[in-house]
């Protein structure tokens, strides 16, 4: 993991997407993303194509020596790679082909996403149908397999877009529920025990360590554990700005002062009217003032994103939301006060 000075020198773009987009056409998605974000494109996920194109399925396709297939209840561990794993890998290959086509000669920040070890452990069922989360050994194996798979995936991305500075985003929407013991067992009557914070932190650190560049952790759930993620080495934290409460403010102030990049999800990720760009970032400016932070640091501390993935939006709203992120980021840079 890079140290803070290196993090601060990293050429982050002013705005980017979270991960998913509507539709099923890889070339169309890559064209939209690279057209919207000249400084910070990302490898889009297109879950509408079906199981294996969703964020969990795509990440399962990256695992090394661990396979899974789709059951009515979700993804379940298998003995060997089957149709679902092959499909996930094939779609990822298509998406990488499309990204490579539209990033010829590109030399800036480029983000790729994968599900983090704890949300994966909460989503992936062992052979008996219970989540891997309930078995400490299975969690360790899963984190190890994920780390190895990500190492290979990142090498492939660097080969295809050699000039890019790659940012790895780990999606951890279930992390708070894992820490609080709120993930339900298969019967639905009980919950899995809360996982010790140090164990959570250590697995996140180990998985992040496979990437030489910055790692961002994304969660669009309430109560993002900012301090834990920073201790685990996250260079950036991506969250739904609308879910913040006063309880989060101190942790956010410390994160900014410690050089952590905030990926502020301020643009609605489902269809509906978009406010003017300045209005979208007004909450960020207000928070800065309340925390007594220097407005001059706003643009370099914050990356503007949609509130969450855009898979549930119409294609027209998704395109408008991405363009709006760029305009909102410009408004923040031009008028930080």
C-alpha positions in Angstrom: 0.0 0.0 0.0 1.4 3.4 -0.9 2.3 5.8 1.8 0.5 9.1 2.4 2.8 11.3 0.4 2.4 9.0 -2.6 -1.4 9.1 -2.1 -1.4 12.8 -2.1 0.6 12.9 -5.3 -1.7 10.5 -7.1 -3.5 12.0 -10.0 -7.1 11.4 -8.8 -9.7 12.8 -11.2 -12.4 15.2 -9.9 -15.3 12.8 -10.4 -16.0 9.1 -11.3 -18.7 6.5 -11.1 -19.3 3.8 -8.4 -19.4 0.7 -10.6 -22.6 -0.5 -12.1 -24.5 0.8 -15.1 -27.8 -0.2 -16.7 -28.0 -2.2 -20.0 -25.9 -5.1 -21.3 -23.7 -3.7 -24.0 -20.0 -3.6 -22.9 -18.9 -1.3 -25.7 -21.7 1.2 -25.1 -20.8 1.2 -21.4 -17.1 1.8 -22.0 -17.9 4.5 -24.5 -20.2 6.3 -22.0 -17.7 6.0 -19.1 -14.7 7.2 -21.0 -16.7 9.9 -22.6 -18.0 11.1 -19.3 -14.8 10.9 -17.2 -11.8 12.1 -19.2 -9.7 12.0 -16.0 -11.0 9.1 -14.0 -12.9 6.4 -16.0 -13.8 3.0 -14.4 -14.4 -0.5 -15.6 -18.3 -0.7 -15.6 -20.3 -3.6 -14.3 -23.5 -4.5 -16.2 -25.6 -6.7 -13.9 -28.6 -6.7 -16.2 -26.9 -9.4 -18.3 -27.6 -11.9 -15.5 -25.8 -13.8 -12.7 -22.1 -13.5 -13.2 -22.3 -9.9 -14.4 -23.4 -8.7 -11.0 -20.7 -7.5 -8.6 -20.7 -10.7 -6.5 -20.7 -13.0 -9.5 -18.0 -11.0 -11.3 -15.7 -11.2 -8.2 -16.4 -14.9 -7.8 -15.2 -15.3 -11.3 -11.9 -13.8 -10.3 -11.3 -16.2 -7.4 -8.3 -18.5 -7.6 -8.9 -22.3 -6.8 -12.4 -21.5 -5.4 -15.5 -21.9 -7.5 -19.2 -21.2 -7.1 -22.5 -21.7 -8.9 -25.9 -20.0 -8.7 -28.6 -21.5 -6.5 -32.1 -20.0 -6.0 -30.7 -18.6 -2.7 -27.6 -17.1 -4.2 -24.0 -18.1 -5.0 -22.8 -21.4 -3.5 -19.3 -23.0 -3.4 -18.7 -25.7 -6.0 -16.0 -28.3 -6.5 -15.1 -27.1 -10.0 -15.7 -24.2 -12.3 -19.1 -24.6 -14.0 -21.2 -22.6 -16.4 -21.8 -19.7 -14.0 -18.1 -19.2 -13.4 -17.3 -19.4 -17.1 -20.0 -16.9 -17.9 -18.7 -14.5 -15.3 -15.1 -14.7 -16.7 -16.4 -14.4 -20.3 -18.3 -11.2 -19.4 -15.3 -9.7 -17.6 -13.2 -10.4 -20.7 -15.7 -8.6 -22.9 -15.7 -5.6 -20.5 -11.9 -5.5 -20.5 -11.9 -5.7 -24.3 -14.3 -2.7 -24.5 -12.3 -0.7 -22.0 -9.1 -1.3 -23.8 -10.6 -0.2 -27.1 -11.8 3.2 -25.6 -8.7 3.9 -23.5 -6.0 3.8 -26.2 -3.1 6.0 -25.0 -4.9 6.9 -21.8 -2.5 8.0 -19.0 -4.6 8.9 -15.9 -6.4 7.3 -13.0 -8.5 4.3 -13.8 -10.7 2.5 -11.3 -11.7 -1.1 -11.1 -14.1 -2.6 -8.6 -14.4 -5.9 -6.8 -16.4 -7.1 -3.8 -14.3 -6.9 -0.6 -13.7 -10.0 1.6 -16.4 -9.4 4.1 -19.3 -8.6 1.8 -18.2 -11.7 -0.2 -18.1 -13.9 2.9 -21.7 -12.7 3.8 -22.9 -13.4 0.2 -21.2 -16.7 -0.7 -22.8 -19.9 0.7 -20.8 -22.9 1.8 -22.0 -26.3 0.5 -24.5 -26.6 3.4 -26.2 -23.4 2.5 -24.9 -21.1 5.3 -22.8 -18.0 4.5 -19.0 -18.4 4.6 -19.1 -15.6 7.2 -20.0 -18.2 9.9 -16.8 -20.1 9.4 -13.5 -18.4 10.3 -11.4 -20.8 8.2 -13.7 -20.3 5.1 -13.3 -16.5 5.6 -9.5 -16.8 5.6 -9.5 -19.1 2.5 -11.9 -16.7 0.7 -9.7 -13.6 1.5 -6.6 -15.5 0.3 -8.3 -16.6 -3.0 -9.6 -13.1 -3.5 -6.2 -11.5 -3.0 -4.6 -13.9 -5.5 -7.4 -13.3 -8.0 -7.2 -9.5 -7.7 -3.4 -9.7 -8.2 -4.0 -11.4 -11.6 -6.9 -9.1 -12.5 -4.9 -6.0 -11.8 -2.0 -7.3 -13.9 -4.4 -7.9 -16.8 -5.8 -4.4 -16.5 -2.3 -2.9 -16.5 -1.4 -4.9 -19.5 -4.5 -3.7 -21.4 -4.2 0.0 -20.4 -0.5 0.3 -19.8 -0.4 4.1 -19.2 -3.2 4.0 -16.5 -2.6 4.6 -12.8 -5.0 1.9 -11.4 -7.2 2.5 -8.4 -8.7 -0.6 -6.8 -12.2 -0.2 -5.2 -13.3 -2.9 -2.8 -17.1 -2.9 -2.5 -18.1 -3.5 1.2 -21.8 -2.6 1.5 -22.3 -5.4 4.2 -19.3 -4.4 6.3 -21.2 -2.6 9.0 -23.7 -5.5 9.3 -20.8 -7.9 9.6 -19.2 -5.8 12.4 -22.5 -5.6 14.2 -23.6 -9.2 13.9 -26.6 -8.3 11.7 -26.1 -10.8 8.8 -28.9 -13.4 8.9 -28.3 -17.1 8.9 -30.0 -19.2 6.1 -33.0 -19.9 8.3 -33.5 -16.2 8.8 -34.2 -16.8 12.5 -30.8 -16.0 13.8 -27.8 -13.8 12.8 -24.2 -14.6 12.4 -22.0 -13.5 15.3 -20.3 -10.1 14.9 -16.8 -10.5 13.5 -14.0 -9.1 15.7 -12.9 -5.7 14.4 -9.2 -6.6 14.3 -10.0 -9.7 12.2 -12.0 -7.5 9.8 -9.2 -4.9 9.6 -6.5 -7.5 9.0 -8.3 -9.3 6.1 -9.0 -5.9 4.5 -5.4 -5.0 4.8 -4.2 -8.3 3.4 -6.4 -8.1 0.4 -5.5 -4.4 -0.2 -1.8 -5.2 0.0 -1.9 -7.0 -3.4 -2.3 -3.6 -5.1 0.7 -1.2 -5.4 -1.6 1.8 -6.0 -4.3 3.3 -3.9 -7.3 1.3 -2.6 -10.7 2.8 -2.1 -13.4 1.1 0.0 -17.0 1.7 -1.0 -20.1 1.3 1.1 -23.5 2.8 0.4 -24.8 1.6 3.8 -25.2 3.9 6.8 -22.5 4.1 9.5 -19.4 3.5 7.4 -16.5 2.6 9.7 -14.2 5.4 8.5 -11.5 4.9 11.2 -11.3 1.1 10.7 -11.0 1.5 7.0 -8.2 4.1 7.3 -6.3 1.8 9.7 -6.7 -1.0 7.1 -4.9 1.2 4.7 -7.7 2.7 2.5 -6.4 5.7 0.6 -10.0 6.7 -0.2 -13.5 6.0 1.2 -16.5 6.0 -1.0 -20.0 6.5 0.6 -23.5 7.8 0.1 -23.3 11.4 1.3 -27.0 11.5 2.1 -26.6 8.8 4.8 -24.1 10.7 6.9 -25.1 11.7 10.4 -23.5 14.0 12.9 -21.9 10.9 14.4 -19.8 10.5 11.3 -18.4 14.1 11.3 -15.5 13.7 13.6 -14.2 10.6 11.8 -14.6 12.4 8.4 -12.6 15.4 9.7 -9.8 13.1 10.9 -9.9 11.3 7.6 -9.5 14.5 5.6 -6.7 15.8 7.8 -5.0 12.4 7.5 -5.0 12.7 3.6 -7.8 10.2 3.0 -9.7 10.9 -0.2 -13.5 11.2 0.2 -15.6 9.8 -2.7 -18.8 11.7 -1.9 -21.9 10.1 -3.4 -24.0 13.2 -3.9 -25.8 12.6 -7.3 -29.0 10.5 -7.1 -28.4 7.0 -8.5 -32.1 6.4 -9.4 -34.3 8.2 -11.8 -35.5 11.6 -10.8 -34.7 15.3 -11.2 -31.1 16.4 -10.8 -30.5 19.7 -9.0 -28.1 22.3 -10.3 -24.4 21.2 -10.0 -23.8 23.8 -7.2 -26.8 22.5 -5.3 -25.5 18.9 -5.5 -22.3 19.8 -3.6 -23.8 22.3 -1.2 -23.9 19.7 1.6 -20.2 19.0 1.1 -19.3 22.7 1.4 -21.5 23.0 4.5 -19.8 20.0 6.1 -16.4 21.5 5.4 -17.4 24.8 7.1 -18.9 22.9 10.1 -15.7 20.9 10.5 -13.6 24.1 10.3 -11.6 22.7 7.3 -9.9 24.9 4.8 -12.2 25.4 1.8 -9.1 25.5 -0.4 -8.5 21.8 0.2 -12.0 20.8 -0.9 -11.3 20.0 -4.5 -8.2 18.0 -3.7 -9.9 16.0 -0.9 -13.1 15.1 -2.6 -14.0 13.0 -5.7 -17.7 13.4 -6.7 -19.7 10.3 -7.5 -23.3 9.1 -7.8 -24.8 8.0 -4.4 -24.4 4.3 -5.4 -24.2 2.1 -8.5 -26.5 3.1 -11.4 -27.8 -0.4 -12.4 -31.3 0.5 -11.3 -31.4 3.7 -13.3 -32.7 4.2 -16.9 -29.8 4.6 -19.4 -30.8 8.2 -19.9 -30.6 9.0 -16.2 -27.3 7.1 -15.8 -25.7 9.2 -18.6 -27.1 12.4 -17.1 -25.9 11.4 -13.6 -22.3 10.7 -14.8 -22.2 14.1 -16.6 -23.7 15.8 -13.6 -20.9 14.4 -11.3 -18.3 16.1 -13.6 -20.2 19.5 -13.5 -20.8 19.2 -9.7 -17.0 18.6 -9.2 -16.2 21.6 -11.3 -18.6 23.7 -9.3 -16.8 22.6 -6.1 -13.4 23.4 -7.5 -14.5 26.8 -8.8 -16.5 27.9 -5.7 -15.2 26.1 -2.7 -16.6 28.7 -0.2 
